[in-house]
Amino acid sequence: QLQLVESGGGLVQPGRSLRLSCIASGTIYNIYVMRWYRQAPGKQRELVAGITRDGRTNYIDSVKGRFTISRDNAEKMMFLQMNSLRPEDTAVYYCNADIMDRTSLAPDHYWGQGTQVTVSS
């Protein structure tokens, strides 16, 4: 079964850093766009950053200059380096990817289970 699994979340003080990881496993032909989403309590899920297979990236304005998204295609992994963390970054962070397996006619959306990031003094 194809799945995405996030890791790296935790409790940190404001100004500190965390590095999130996402790994895809299962029968995979190709992974297209990969994204990080987050959802804070009482708020809708929002796109944080995205990255194409060729390395083109985009970010929500509030994280520009602080977060860096990257990927390792050979290892089927994606990362989110989060620096200068703020309390408003507190959320469950989800890995998302458009993936083609060998039975697909078009890429399908896949989601990880999420990893909790809490930024607090």
C-alpha positions in Angstrom: 0.0 0.0 0.0 1.3 3.4 -0.9 1.6 5.7 2.0 3.3 8.9 3.3 4.7 9.2 6.8 5.8 12.4 8.5 8.3 12.8 11.3 10.3 15.4 13.1 7.6 17.4 14.9 7.9 18.3 18.6 7.7 21.0 21.2 10.2 23.9 20.8 10.7 27.4 22.2 10.2 30.5 19.9 13.2 31.2 17.7 14.3 27.5 17.6 14.3 25.2 14.6 12.8 21.9 13.6 13.3 19.8 10.5 10.3 17.8 9.3 10.6 14.7 7.0 8.2 12.9 4.8 8.9 9.5 3.2 6.8 7.8 0.6 6.7 4.0 0.4 4.9 1.4 -1.7 4.6 0.8 -5.4 5.5 4.2 -7.0 6.1 5.1 -10.6 6.6 8.8 -10.1 6.1 11.5 -7.6 5.1 14.9 -9.0 4.4 17.9 -6.8 5.0 17.5 -3.0 3.6 19.9 -0.5 3.5 20.7 3.2 0.2 21.7 4.7 -0.6 22.7 8.3 -3.7 23.0 10.3 -4.0 24.9 13.6 -6.9 24.2 16.1 -10.0 25.9 14.9 -8.6 26.9 11.6 -8.7 25.5 8.1 -5.9 23.5 6.6 -3.5 25.8 4.7 -0.7 25.2 2.2 2.7 26.1 3.6 5.0 25.2 0.8 5.2 23.1 -2.4 8.0 21.7 -4.5 8.0 20.3 -8.0 10.2 17.3 -9.1 12.6 19.8 -10.7 13.0 21.8 -7.5 10.7 24.8 -8.1 9.3 26.0 -4.9 6.6 28.2 -3.5 5.7 29.4 0.1 3.0 31.0 2.0 4.1 34.6 2.7 4.3 34.1 6.5 7.0 31.5 6.2 9.2 33.0 3.4 12.7 33.5 4.6 12.2 31.1 7.5 11.2 27.8 6.0 12.9 25.8 3.3 11.2 22.9 1.4 13.4 20.3 -0.3 13.2 16.8 -1.7 15.3 13.8 -2.5 13.8 12.0 -5.4 16.1 9.0 -5.2 15.0 8.4 -1.6 11.4 9.4 -2.2 11.6 12.0 0.6 10.7 15.6 1.3 11.8 17.9 4.0 10.8 21.1 5.6 13.5 23.1 7.5 11.8 25.5 9.9 13.9 28.2 11.4 12.9 31.1 13.7 9.8 29.4 14.7 6.9 31.5 16.1 3.9 30.5 18.3 1.7 31.0 15.3 3.5 28.2 13.5 1.9 25.8 16.0 -0.1 23.3 14.0 -0.3 19.7 12.7 1.9 19.5 9.6 0.8 17.2 6.8 2.8 15.8 3.9 0.9 15.8 0.6 2.0 14.4 -2.8 0.6 13.8 -6.3 1.8 10.2 -7.1 1.5 7.9 -10.1 1.7 4.2 -9.4 1.9 1.6 -12.2 -1.9 1.0 -12.3 -2.9 4.7 -12.3 -4.3 6.6 -15.3 -3.5 9.9 -13.6 -1.7 11.0 -10.4 -3.6 10.5 -7.2 -3.5 12.7 -4.1 -1.9 11.1 -1.0 -1.8 12.5 2.6 0.3 11.6 5.6 -1.2 11.3 9.1 0.5 14.5 10.3 3.1 15.5 12.8 2.5 18.0 15.7 4.6 21.1 15.9 4.2 23.2 19.0 6.0 26.5 19.5 5.7 27.7 23.0 7.7 29.2 25.9 
